[in-house]
Amino acid sequence: MSLQPQGEQIRKAIKWISAQRTETPGRSLADLVEKAGAKFDLSPSEAEYLLRFFTAKPDAGNA
Protein backbone atom coordinates (compact mmCIF):
# COMPACT_ATOMS: atom_id res chain seq x y z
CA MET A 1 0.00 0.00 0.00
CA SER A 2 1.41 3.37 -0.97
CA LEU A 3 1.33 6.42 1.23
CA GLN A 4 -1.01 9.14 0.03
CA PRO A 5 -0.87 12.82 0.92
CA GLN A 6 -3.36 13.54 3.69
CA GLY A 7 -5.69 15.59 1.49
CA GLU A 8 -5.70 12.92 -1.21
CA GLN A 9 -7.61 10.47 0.99
CA ILE A 10 -10.27 13.12 1.71
CA ARG A 11 -10.64 13.84 -2.01
CA LYS A 12 -11.00 10.14 -2.76
CA ALA A 13 -13.59 9.80 0.01
CA ILE A 14 -15.60 12.75 -1.36
CA LYS A 15 -15.60 11.21 -4.85
CA TRP A 16 -16.56 7.81 -3.46
CA ILE A 17 -19.41 9.19 -1.33
CA SER A 18 -20.70 11.26 -4.26
CA ALA A 19 -20.76 8.18 -6.48
CA GLN A 20 -22.48 6.10 -3.80
CA ARG A 21 -25.15 8.78 -3.29
CA THR A 22 -25.89 8.70 -7.02
CA GLU A 23 -26.00 4.91 -7.19
CA THR A 24 -28.03 4.40 -4.00
CA PRO A 25 -29.85 7.65 -3.19
CA GLY A 26 -31.71 6.23 -0.18
CA ARG A 27 -28.57 5.35 1.75
CA SER A 28 -27.88 7.56 4.75
CA LEU A 29 -25.02 10.04 4.66
CA ALA A 30 -23.87 8.93 8.11
CA ASP A 31 -23.55 5.34 6.88
CA LEU A 32 -21.61 6.43 3.80
CA VAL A 33 -19.25 8.58 5.87
CA GLU A 34 -18.66 5.69 8.26
CA LYS A 35 -17.88 3.35 5.35
CA ALA A 36 -15.61 5.96 3.72
CA GLY A 37 -13.77 6.43 7.02
CA ALA A 38 -12.93 2.72 7.11
CA LYS A 39 -12.21 2.44 3.38
CA PHE A 40 -9.87 5.45 3.25
CA ASP A 41 -8.47 5.17 6.80
CA LEU A 42 -9.75 8.58 7.90
CA SER A 43 -9.47 10.07 11.35
CA PRO A 44 -12.60 11.03 13.31
CA SER A 45 -11.97 14.70 12.52
CA GLU A 46 -11.71 13.89 8.80
CA ALA A 47 -15.00 11.99 8.97
CA GLU A 48 -16.56 15.00 10.70
CA TYR A 49 -15.25 17.19 7.88
CA LEU A 50 -16.96 14.93 5.34
CA LEU A 51 -20.28 15.27 7.17
CA ARG A 52 -19.95 19.07 7.18
CA PHE A 53 -18.87 19.06 3.52
CA PHE A 54 -21.96 17.18 2.38
CA THR A 55 -24.45 18.99 4.61
CA ALA A 56 -23.19 22.55 4.07
CA LYS A 57 -25.56 24.80 2.20
CA PRO A 58 -24.21 26.36 -1.00
CA ASP A 59 -23.10 29.97 -0.71
CA ALA A 60 -26.00 32.10 -1.97
CA GLY A 61 -23.56 34.79 -3.14
CA ASN A 62 -22.14 32.46 -5.80
CA ALA A 63 -25.49 31.62 -7.40
Biopython code that builds the backbone (N, CA, C, O; Angstrom):
import numpy as np
from Bio.PDB.StructureBuilder import StructureBuilder

atoms = [
    (1, "MET", "N", (0.855, -1.192, 0.000)),
    (1, "MET", "CA", (0.000, 0.000, 0.000)),
    (1, "MET", "C", (0.886, 1.234, 0.000)),
    (1, "MET", "O", (1.816, 1.338, 0.799)),
    (2, "SER", "N", (0.598, 2.166, -0.892)),
    (2, "SER", "CA", (1.414, 3.373, -0.967)),
    (2, "SER", "C", (0.868, 4.447, -0.036)),
    (2, "SER", "O", (-0.324, 4.480, 0.269)),
    (3, "LEU", "N", (1.742, 5.303, 0.398)),
    (3, "LEU", "CA", (1.330, 6.420, 1.234)),
    (3, "LEU", "C", (0.763, 7.521, 0.354)),
    (3, "LEU", "O", (1.346, 7.872, -0.672)),
    (4, "GLN", "N", (-0.373, 8.059, 0.761)),
    (4, "GLN", "CA", (-1.013, 9.139, 0.030)),
    (4, "GLN", "C", (-0.907, 10.423, 0.840)),
    (4, "GLN", "O", (-0.928, 10.378, 2.070)),
    (5, "PRO", "N", (-0.794, 11.563, 0.173)),
    (5, "PRO", "CA", (-0.869, 12.818, 0.922)),
    (5, "PRO", "C", (-2.195, 12.881, 1.669)),
    (5, "PRO", "O", (-3.207, 12.362, 1.198)),
    (6, "GLN", "N", (-2.185, 13.512, 2.822)),
    (6, "GLN", "CA", (-3.363, 13.537, 3.687)),
    (6, "GLN", "C", (-4.615, 14.006, 2.962)),
    (6, "GLN", "O", (-5.672, 13.392, 3.113)),
    (7, "GLY", "N", (-4.528, 15.056, 2.193)),
    (7, "GLY", "CA", (-5.689, 15.587, 1.487)),
    (7, "GLY", "C", (-6.192, 14.670, 0.386)),
    (7, "GLY", "O", (-7.365, 14.726, 0.017)),
    (8, "GLU", "N", (-5.318, 13.832, -0.137)),
    (8, "GLU", "CA", (-5.701, 12.918, -1.213)),
    (8, "GLU", "C", (-6.756, 11.920, -0.737)),
    (8, "GLU", "O", (-7.687, 11.607, -1.478)),
    (9, "GLN", "N", (-6.622, 11.428, 0.468)),
    (9, "GLN", "CA", (-7.606, 10.471, 0.994)),
    (9, "GLN", "C", (-8.979, 11.132, 1.154)),
    (9, "GLN", "O", (-10.005, 10.507, 0.885)),
    (10, "ILE", "N", (-8.996, 12.375, 1.585)),
    (10, "ILE", "CA", (-10.266, 13.120, 1.711)),
    (10, "ILE", "C", (-10.902, 13.284, 0.333)),
    (10, "ILE", "O", (-12.103, 13.063, 0.172)),
    (11, "ARG", "N", (-10.105, 13.669, -0.657)),
    (11, "ARG", "CA", (-10.636, 13.842, -2.014)),
    (11, "ARG", "C", (-11.203, 12.528, -2.549)),
    (11, "ARG", "O", (-12.267, 12.515, -3.168)),
    (12, "LYS", "N", (-10.505, 11.440, -2.313)),
    (12, "LYS", "CA", (-10.997, 10.135, -2.757)),
    (12, "LYS", "C", (-12.302, 9.783, -2.042)),
    (12, "LYS", "O", (-13.222, 9.241, -2.654)),
    (13, "ALA", "N", (-12.378, 10.089, -0.759)),
    (13, "ALA", "CA", (-13.593, 9.797, 0.010)),
    (13, "ALA", "C", (-14.769, 10.621, -0.508)),
    (13, "ALA", "O", (-15.883, 10.107, -0.611)),
    (14, "ILE", "N", (-14.535, 11.885, -0.833)),
    (14, "ILE", "CA", (-15.604, 12.745, -1.363)),
    (14, "ILE", "C", (-16.108, 12.182, -2.689)),
    (14, "ILE", "O", (-17.316, 12.106, -2.911)),
    (15, "LYS", "N", (-15.198, 11.792, -3.564)),
    (15, "LYS", "CA", (-15.604, 11.210, -4.850)),
    (15, "LYS", "C", (-16.380, 9.915, -4.644)),
    (15, "LYS", "O", (-17.389, 9.674, -5.306)),
    (16, "TRP", "N", (-15.901, 9.085, -3.720)),
    (16, "TRP", "CA", (-16.565, 7.809, -3.465)),
    (16, "TRP", "C", (-17.967, 8.019, -2.914)),
    (16, "TRP", "O", (-18.919, 7.387, -3.372)),
    (17, "ILE", "N", (-18.096, 8.912, -1.923)),
    (17, "ILE", "CA", (-19.411, 9.186, -1.334)),
    (17, "ILE", "C", (-20.346, 9.764, -2.390)),
    (17, "ILE", "O", (-21.513, 9.377, -2.455)),
    (18, "SER", "N", (-19.859, 10.674, -3.209)),
    (18, "SER", "CA", (-20.697, 11.257, -4.260)),
    (18, "SER", "C", (-21.210, 10.184, -5.202)),
    (18, "SER", "O", (-22.385, 10.191, -5.571)),
    (19, "ALA", "N", (-20.350, 9.268, -5.593)),
    (19, "ALA", "CA", (-20.760, 8.176, -6.479)),
    (19, "ALA", "C", (-21.786, 7.274, -5.799)),
    (19, "ALA", "O", (-22.770, 6.868, -6.418)),
    (20, "GLN", "N", (-21.555, 6.965, -4.532)),
    (20, "GLN", "CA", (-22.482, 6.103, -3.798)),
    (20, "GLN", "C", (-23.853, 6.759, -3.649)),
    (20, "GLN", "O", (-24.876, 6.078, -3.723)),
    (21, "ARG", "N", (-23.880, 8.071, -3.442)),
    (21, "ARG", "CA", (-25.155, 8.776, -3.290)),
    (21, "ARG", "C", (-25.940, 8.766, -4.593)),
    (21, "ARG", "O", (-27.171, 8.753, -4.581)),
    (22, "THR", "N", (-25.229, 8.771, -5.720)),
    (22, "THR", "CA", (-25.891, 8.703, -7.024)),
    (22, "THR", "C", (-26.419, 7.303, -7.273)),
    (22, "THR", "O", (-27.537, 7.132, -7.759)),
    (23, "GLU", "N", (-25.618, 6.302, -6.942)),
    (23, "GLU", "CA", (-25.997, 4.909, -7.188)),
    (23, "GLU", "C", (-27.100, 4.428, -6.254)),
    (23, "GLU", "O", (-27.999, 3.702, -6.677)),
    (24, "THR", "N", (-27.035, 4.828, -4.985)),
    (24, "THR", "CA", (-28.029, 4.398, -3.999)),
    (24, "THR", "C", (-28.510, 5.614, -3.206)),
    (24, "THR", "O", (-28.067, 5.843, -2.081)),
    (25, "PRO", "N", (-29.425, 6.397, -3.804)),
    (25, "PRO", "CA", (-29.846, 7.655, -3.188)),
    (25, "PRO", "C", (-30.504, 7.530, -1.823)),
    (25, "PRO", "O", (-30.520, 8.509, -1.076)),
    (26, "GLY", "N", (-31.042, 6.382, -1.465)),
    (26, "GLY", "CA", (-31.714, 6.226, -0.185)),
    (26, "GLY", "C", (-30.781, 5.952, 0.988)),
    (26, "GLY", "O", (-31.206, 5.973, 2.143)),
    (27, "ARG", "N", (-29.531, 5.700, 0.696)),
    (27, "ARG", "CA", (-28.567, 5.350, 1.746)),
    (27, "ARG", "C", (-28.225, 6.581, 2.575)),
    (27, "ARG", "O", (-28.066, 7.672, 2.028)),
    (28, "SER", "N", (-28.112, 6.416, 3.872)),
    (28, "SER", "CA", (-27.876, 7.563, 4.746)),
    (28, "SER", "C", (-26.451, 8.095, 4.617)),
    (28, "SER", "O", (-25.501, 7.338, 4.418)),
    (29, "LEU", "N", (-26.332, 9.397, 4.736)),
    (29, "LEU", "CA", (-25.024, 10.038, 4.659)),
    (29, "LEU", "C", (-24.124, 9.554, 5.785)),
    (29, "LEU", "O", (-22.934, 9.325, 5.568)),
    (30, "ALA", "N", (-24.668, 9.395, 6.972)),
    (30, "ALA", "CA", (-23.871, 8.931, 8.113)),
    (30, "ALA", "C", (-23.268, 7.560, 7.834)),
    (30, "ALA", "O", (-22.111, 7.309, 8.170)),
    (31, "ASP", "N", (-24.052, 6.672, 7.221)),
    (31, "ASP", "CA", (-23.554, 5.338, 6.883)),
    (31, "ASP", "C", (-22.434, 5.440, 5.844)),
    (31, "ASP", "O", (-21.409, 4.768, 5.962)),
    (32, "LEU", "N", (-22.632, 6.274, 4.840)),
    (32, "LEU", "CA", (-21.612, 6.429, 3.804)),
    (32, "LEU", "C", (-20.318, 7.011, 4.376)),
    (32, "LEU", "O", (-19.226, 6.576, 4.010)),
    (33, "VAL", "N", (-20.438, 7.986, 5.265)),
    (33, "VAL", "CA", (-19.246, 8.584, 5.873)),
    (33, "VAL", "C", (-18.519, 7.548, 6.726)),
    (33, "VAL", "O", (-17.290, 7.487, 6.728)),
    (34, "GLU", "N", (-19.280, 6.743, 7.443)),
    (34, "GLU", "CA", (-18.664, 5.688, 8.258)),
    (34, "GLU", "C", (-17.897, 4.702, 7.375)),
    (34, "GLU", "O", (-16.765, 4.328, 7.684)),
    (35, "LYS", "N", (-18.524, 4.288, 6.277)),
    (35, "LYS", "CA", (-17.876, 3.350, 5.347)),
    (35, "LYS", "C", (-16.642, 3.996, 4.709)),
    (35, "LYS", "O", (-15.606, 3.346, 4.570)),
    (36, "ALA", "N", (-16.748, 5.256, 4.327)),
    (36, "ALA", "CA", (-15.613, 5.960, 3.722)),
    (36, "ALA", "C", (-14.467, 6.086, 4.724)),
    (36, "ALA", "O", (-13.299, 5.969, 4.355)),
    (37, "GLY", "N", (-14.804, 6.324, 5.988)),
    (37, "GLY", "CA", (-13.770, 6.427, 7.020)),
    (37, "GLY", "C", (-12.957, 5.154, 7.125)),
    (37, "GLY", "O", (-11.735, 5.202, 7.271)),
    (38, "ALA", "N", (-13.633, 4.009, 7.052)),
    (38, "ALA", "CA", (-12.935, 2.724, 7.110)),
    (38, "ALA", "C", (-12.178, 2.460, 5.811)),
    (38, "ALA", "O", (-11.030, 2.019, 5.842)),
    (39, "LYS", "N", (-12.805, 2.724, 4.691)),
    (39, "LYS", "CA", (-12.213, 2.441, 3.377)),
    (39, "LYS", "C", (-10.959, 3.271, 3.124)),
    (39, "LYS", "O", (-9.986, 2.772, 2.560)),
    (40, "PHE", "N", (-10.980, 4.542, 3.541)),
    (40, "PHE", "CA", (-9.872, 5.452, 3.249)),
    (40, "PHE", "C", (-9.028, 5.774, 4.482)),
    (40, "PHE", "O", (-8.196, 6.681, 4.452)),
    (41, "ASP", "N", (-9.247, 5.024, 5.572)),
    (41, "ASP", "CA", (-8.466, 5.175, 6.799)),
    (41, "ASP", "C", (-8.437, 6.621, 7.295)),
    (41, "ASP", "O", (-7.372, 7.201, 7.506)),
    (42, "LEU", "N", (-9.631, 7.188, 7.475)),
    (42, "LEU", "CA", (-9.750, 8.579, 7.896)),
    (42, "LEU", "C", (-9.846, 8.686, 9.414)),
    (42, "LEU", "O", (-10.338, 7.785, 10.094)),
    (43, "SER", "N", (-9.367, 9.798, 9.912)),
    (43, "SER", "CA", (-9.466, 10.070, 11.349)),
    (43, "SER", "C", (-10.892, 10.526, 11.667)),
    (43, "SER", "O", (-11.641, 10.881, 10.757)),
    (44, "PRO", "N", (-11.275, 10.520, 12.941)),
    (44, "PRO", "CA", (-12.604, 11.027, 13.306)),
    (44, "PRO", "C", (-12.832, 12.480, 12.863)),
    (44, "PRO", "O", (-13.937, 12.837, 12.454)),
    (45, "SER", "N", (-11.803, 13.305, 12.944)),
    (45, "SER", "CA", (-11.971, 14.699, 12.516)),
    (45, "SER", "C", (-12.146, 14.797, 11.006)),
    (45, "SER", "O", (-12.856, 15.681, 10.524)),
    (46, "GLU", "N", (-11.514, 13.908, 10.256)),
    (46, "GLU", "CA", (-11.708, 13.891, 8.800)),
    (46, "GLU", "C", (-13.113, 13.425, 8.453)),
    (46, "GLU", "O", (-13.728, 13.948, 7.524)),
    (47, "ALA", "N", (-13.623, 12.450, 9.186)),
    (47, "ALA", "CA", (-14.995, 11.994, 8.968)),
    (47, "ALA", "C", (-15.982, 13.118, 9.286)),
    (47, "ALA", "O", (-16.970, 13.304, 8.576)),
    (48, "GLU", "N", (-15.712, 13.852, 10.338)),
    (48, "GLU", "CA", (-16.565, 14.997, 10.696)),
    (48, "GLU", "C", (-16.541, 16.048, 9.578)),
    (48, "GLU", "O", (-17.567, 16.646, 9.255)),
    (49, "TYR", "N", (-15.370, 16.260, 9.000)),
    (49, "TYR", "CA", (-15.246, 17.186, 7.878)),
    (49, "TYR", "C", (-16.136, 16.743, 6.713)),
    (49, "TYR", "O", (-16.813, 17.563, 6.092)),
    (50, "LEU", "N", (-16.127, 15.438, 6.425)),
    (50, "LEU", "CA", (-16.965, 14.926, 5.341)),
    (50, "LEU", "C", (-18.442, 15.193, 5.603)),
    (50, "LEU", "O", (-19.175, 15.584, 4.695)),
    (51, "LEU", "N", (-18.878, 14.986, 6.834)),
    (51, "LEU", "CA", (-20.281, 15.273, 7.169)),
    (51, "LEU", "C", (-20.609, 16.743, 6.926)),
    (51, "LEU", "O", (-21.640, 17.070, 6.339)),
    (52, "ARG", "N", (-19.725, 17.621, 7.379)),
    (52, "ARG", "CA", (-19.949, 19.066, 7.176)),
    (52, "ARG", "C", (-19.921, 19.405, 5.689)),
    (52, "ARG", "O", (-20.728, 20.208, 5.222)),
    (53, "PHE", "N", (-19.002, 18.801, 4.947)),
    (53, "PHE", "CA", (-18.872, 19.064, 3.520)),
    (53, "PHE", "C", (-20.175, 18.744, 2.783)),
    (53, "PHE", "O", (-20.629, 19.527, 1.949)),
    (54, "PHE", "N", (-20.767, 17.600, 3.092)),
    (54, "PHE", "CA", (-21.964, 17.182, 2.376)),
    (54, "PHE", "C", (-23.247, 17.805, 2.893)),
    (54, "PHE", "O", (-24.264, 17.761, 2.201)),
    (55, "THR", "N", (-23.236, 18.378, 4.078)),
    (55, "THR", "CA", (-24.446, 18.986, 4.611)),
    (55, "THR", "C", (-24.420, 20.512, 4.546)),
    (55, "THR", "O", (-25.425, 21.156, 4.847)),
    (56, "ALA", "N", (-23.294, 21.095, 4.161)),
    (56, "ALA", "CA", (-23.189, 22.552, 4.067)),
    (56, "ALA", "C", (-24.081, 23.063, 2.945)),
    (56, "ALA", "O", (-24.184, 22.451, 1.881)),
    (57, "LYS", "N", (-24.722, 24.195, 3.206)),
    (57, "LYS", "CA", (-25.563, 24.801, 2.196)),
    (57, "LYS", "C", (-24.669, 25.603, 1.239)),
    (57, "LYS", "O", (-23.695, 26.222, 1.666)),
    (58, "PRO", "N", (-25.006, 25.586, -0.046)),
    (58, "PRO", "CA", (-24.205, 26.363, -0.997)),
    (58, "PRO", "C", (-24.259, 27.846, -0.658)),
    (58, "PRO", "O", (-25.257, 28.342, -0.135)),
    (59, "ASP", "N", (-23.188, 28.534, -0.958)),
    (59, "ASP", "CA", (-23.100, 29.971, -0.710)),
    (59, "ASP", "C", (-24.035, 30.704, -1.675)),
    (59, "ASP", "O", (-23.864, 30.624, -2.891)),
    (60, "ALA", "N", (-25.015, 31.411, -1.132)),
    (60, "ALA", "CA", (-25.996, 32.104, -1.966)),
    (60, "ALA", "C", (-25.362, 33.203, -2.810)),
    (60, "ALA", "O", (-25.909, 33.565, -3.852)),
    (61, "GLY", "N", (-24.236, 33.734, -2.390)),
    (61, "GLY", "CA", (-23.556, 34.790, -3.138)),
    (61, "GLY", "C", (-22.941, 34.310, -4.430)),
    (61, "GLY", "O", (-22.629, 35.124, -5.299)),
    (62, "ASN", "N", (-22.758, 33.002, -4.582)),
    (62, "ASN", "CA", (-22.144, 32.462, -5.795)),
    (62, "ASN", "C", (-23.167, 31.929, -6.787)),
    (62, "ASN", "O", (-22.796, 31.301, -7.778)),
    (63, "ALA", "N", (-24.444, 32.169, -6.536)),
    (63, "ALA", "CA", (-25.486, 31.618, -7.401)),
    (63, "ALA", "C", (-25.656, 32.433, -8.661)),
    (63, "ALA", "O", (-26.495, 32.105, -9.500)),
]
sb = StructureBuilder()
sb.init_structure("model")
sb.init_model(0)
sb.init_chain("A")
sb.init_seg("    ")
for serial, (resi, resn, name, xyz) in enumerate(atoms, 1):
    if name == "N":
        sb.init_residue(resn, " ", resi, " ")
    sb.init_atom(name, np.array(xyz, "f"), 0.0, 1.0, " ", f" {name:<3s}", serial, name[0])
structure = sb.get_structure()
